[in-house]
Amino acid sequence: MLRLMQEVAEESINPRFRALAAGEVEEKNPGDLVTVADREAEETLTRALEAAYPDAVILGEEAHSADPSIRDRFLAADHAFTVDPVDGTKNFVNGSPDHAVMIGEVLRGSPTRGWIWQPQHRTAYVAETGSGTWRIHADGVPQRLRVPEPPADAADFRGITSRWNWVGRAFGELAPLELTWISCGIDYPRLIEGQATFAIYRRVSPWDHVPGAVLAREAGGALGGFDGAPYTPERSSDLIVAADARVLSAVQAALS
């Protein structure tokens, strides 16, 4: 799977990084960009997954834009995959290396495996339920990851959010929130590596969060809604990703 993602990135994404031509960027909705690289990479990844897993439902971000009913079939399936060909499209369009290719696997409604490939950073993150979370540099050996011990005092947590109107806002004892890296394929790995203590998301799509959910859980992290409910691929809003269960509880309490 990782080799497939790397090959697709080399063919469809990397040649267009900082080299997008006029007409190769469109706006699906105000502020929501898509590029020729997104579409081409998703089509190639989807074809490969369909060939390898003919009974699985493949939920791609761009396919969902064209046919939202795919999400219902995805949620009802016993076996499914999510595909995000260029997570962090705005970063990609603006020439930032902080973007990623992501694939997640779901069995009977539960995120089971996740893959993230950061083509410009040449780093992969992979996880499988019960087998841990691993970081693989292009020229190095796999390293198993565990979320570092978070600060004891909630005031020392570093919180990030994708909610622009919450940046700089403080809740309870928590320090003011900072902006995420504008890509879940960057946010989740950096949280797991200790560069943030928790993240808050407003809109939640399976292709953005299924891969990271497996990575975070297998590294010792915890995920849940503002309402205390655990994360599932059905969730569409209000998600907290935390360094551990204690941090998750503290953030939920502060938000309430």
C-alpha positions in Angstrom: 0.0 0.0 0.0 2.7 2.4 0.9 4.7 1.7 -2.2 1.5 2.3 -4.3 1.1 5.7 -2.6 4.7 6.6 -3.2 4.5 5.7 -6.9 1.3 7.7 -7.4 2.9 10.7 -5.7 5.9 10.5 -8.0 3.7 10.2 -11.1 0.9 12.7 -10.3 1.7 15.0 -7.4 5.4 15.7 -7.2 5.8 16.9 -10.8 3.1 19.5 -10.2 4.5 20.8 -6.8 5.2 24.5 -7.3 4.6 23.9 -11.0 0.8 24.0 -11.3 -0.3 25.5 -14.7 -3.1 27.9 -15.2 -6.4 26.0 -15.2 -5.0 23.2 -13.0 -6.6 24.6 -9.9 -10.3 24.9 -9.3 -12.5 26.0 -6.4 -15.2 23.3 -5.6 -16.7 25.6 -3.0 -15.5 29.0 -1.6 -12.0 28.3 -0.2 -12.2 24.6 -1.1 -9.6 23.9 -3.7 -9.0 20.9 -6.0 -6.2 20.4 -8.5 -5.5 18.1 -11.4 -3.1 16.3 -9.1 -5.9 15.5 -6.6 -8.1 14.1 -9.3 -5.5 12.1 -11.1 -3.9 10.6 -8.0 -7.3 9.6 -6.6 -8.4 7.9 -9.8 -5.1 5.8 -9.8 -5.3 4.9 -6.1 -9.0 4.0 -6.4 -8.4 1.8 -9.5 -5.7 -0.1 -7.6 -7.7 -0.6 -4.5 -10.8 -1.8 -6.5 -8.6 -4.3 -8.3 -7.1 -5.6 -5.0 -10.3 -5.5 -3.0 -13.2 -5.9 -5.4 -15.8 -6.3 -2.6 -14.7 -3.1 -0.7 -16.3 0.3 -0.9 -13.8 3.0 -1.8 -14.6 6.5 -0.5 -12.4 9.1 -2.2 -12.7 12.8 -1.4 -13.1 13.9 -5.0 -15.5 11.0 -5.8 -17.6 12.1 -2.9 -17.7 15.7 -4.2 -19.2 14.3 -7.5 -21.5 11.7 -5.8 -22.2 12.3 -2.0 -24.2 9.0 -1.9 -20.9 7.1 -1.8 -20.6 8.1 1.9 -23.7 6.2 2.8 -22.5 3.1 1.0 -19.1 3.5 2.8 -20.8 3.6 6.2 -22.9 0.6 5.5 -20.1 -1.6 4.1 -18.3 -4.4 6.0 -15.0 -3.5 4.3 -14.1 -0.1 3.0 -11.2 2.3 2.3 -10.9 6.1 2.4 -8.7 7.9 -0.1 -7.4 11.5 0.3 -5.0 12.0 -2.6 -3.6 15.4 -1.6 -4.5 16.2 2.0 -3.7 19.9 2.5 -4.5 21.0 -1.0 -4.3 24.7 -0.1 -0.7 24.1 1.2 0.1 22.2 -2.0 -1.2 25.0 -4.2 0.7 27.6 -2.1 3.9 25.7 -2.4 4.1 24.4 1.2 5.6 20.9 1.6 3.0 20.3 4.4 0.7 18.0 2.4 0.2 14.2 2.3 -1.4 11.2 0.6 -3.7 9.3 3.0 -5.5 5.9 2.9 -7.5 4.4 5.7 -9.1 1.0 6.0 -12.4 0.3 7.9 -13.7 -3.1 8.9 -17.3 -3.3 10.1 -17.3 0.4 10.9 -14.0 0.4 12.8 -10.9 2.1 11.6 -8.3 -0.7 11.3 -5.3 0.4 9.3 -3.9 3.8 8.3 -1.2 5.0 5.9 0.1 8.6 5.5 2.8 9.5 3.0 4.3 13.0 3.1 6.0 13.2 -0.3 8.0 16.4 0.2 9.2 15.3 3.7 9.9 11.8 2.4 8.3 10.3 5.5 5.6 7.7 6.0 3.4 6.9 9.0 1.6 3.5 9.1 -0.5 1.8 11.8 -2.6 -1.3 12.2 -4.9 -2.1 15.1 -2.9 -4.1 17.6 0.4 -3.6 15.8 1.4 -0.1 16.8 2.3 3.1 14.9 5.4 3.3 12.8 7.4 6.2 11.2 9.4 5.3 8.1 11.8 7.8 6.6 12.6 7.1 3.0 16.2 6.3 3.8 15.8 4.9 7.3 14.5 1.9 9.3 11.0 1.9 10.7 10.6 3.5 14.2 7.8 2.7 16.5 6.1 5.8 17.9 4.4 6.5 21.2 2.9 9.8 22.1 5.3 11.6 24.6 4.0 12.1 28.2 1.8 15.2 28.1 2.3 18.1 30.6 0.7 17.4 34.0 -0.9 20.9 34.1 -3.7 21.6 31.6 -2.4 25.2 31.3 0.7 23.8 29.7 -1.1 21.8 27.0 -0.5 23.0 23.4 -3.8 23.0 21.6 -4.3 23.5 17.9 -7.5 23.9 15.9 -8.8 24.1 12.3 -11.5 26.5 13.5 -10.1 29.8 12.3 -12.4 31.8 14.6 -11.1 29.9 17.6 -7.5 30.6 17.0 -6.2 32.7 20.0 -9.2 31.8 22.1 -8.8 30.1 25.5 -11.2 27.7 27.2 -11.1 27.2 31.0 -7.5 26.7 32.1 -6.3 25.9 28.6 -3.8 28.1 26.8 -5.0 30.0 23.7 -5.5 27.8 20.7 -3.1 27.9 17.8 -3.8 27.1 14.1 -3.2 23.5 12.8 -0.8 22.8 10.0 -3.9 22.8 7.7 -3.5 19.2 6.8 -4.6 16.2 8.9 -1.8 14.2 7.2 0.6 16.6 9.0 -1.4 17.3 12.1 -1.8 13.7 13.3 1.9 12.8 13.0 3.1 16.0 14.6 0.7 15.5 17.5 1.9 11.9 17.9 5.5 13.2 17.9 4.7 15.7 20.7 4.5 18.9 18.8 0.9 19.5 20.0 -1.0 18.1 23.0 -4.5 18.1 21.4 -6.3 19.2 18.2 -9.8 20.4 17.7 -11.7 20.0 14.4 -15.1 21.4 13.4 -16.0 19.6 10.2 -15.0 16.0 10.1 -14.8 13.8 7.0 -13.8 10.1 7.0 -11.0 10.6 4.5 -9.4 13.2 6.7 -9.6 11.3 10.0 -9.8 7.5 9.5 -6.1 7.1 8.8 -5.0 9.4 11.6 -7.5 7.8 14.1 -5.6 4.5 13.8 -2.2 6.1 14.1 -3.2 8.1 17.2 -4.9 5.2 19.0 -2.0 2.8 18.3 0.4 5.4 19.6 -1.5 5.9 22.9 -3.6 8.8 21.9 -7.4 9.3 22.3 -10.2 10.7 20.2 -13.7 11.8 21.0 -16.4 14.4 20.4 -17.3 17.4 22.5 -20.2 15.3 23.8 -17.9 12.5 25.1 -18.8 10.0 22.3 -15.8 8.1 20.9 -14.7 8.7 17.3 -16.3 6.6 14.5 -16.2 7.2 10.7 -19.9 8.4 11.0 -18.9 11.5 12.9 -19.2 14.7 10.8 -18.5 17.5 13.3 -16.7 18.4 16.6 -13.7 16.1 17.1 -10.9 16.3 19.7 -7.7 14.3 19.1 -5.6 14.2 22.3 -2.3 12.9 23.5 -4.0 10.5 25.9 -7.4 9.9 27.6 -6.5 12.3 30.5 -5.9 15.1 28.0 -9.1 14.3 26.1 -11.2 14.4 29.3 -9.6 17.7 30.4 -10.3 19.3 27.0 -13.8 18.1 26.9 -14.4 19.5 30.4 -12.9 22.9 29.4 -15.1 23.1 26.3 -18.2 22.2 28.2 
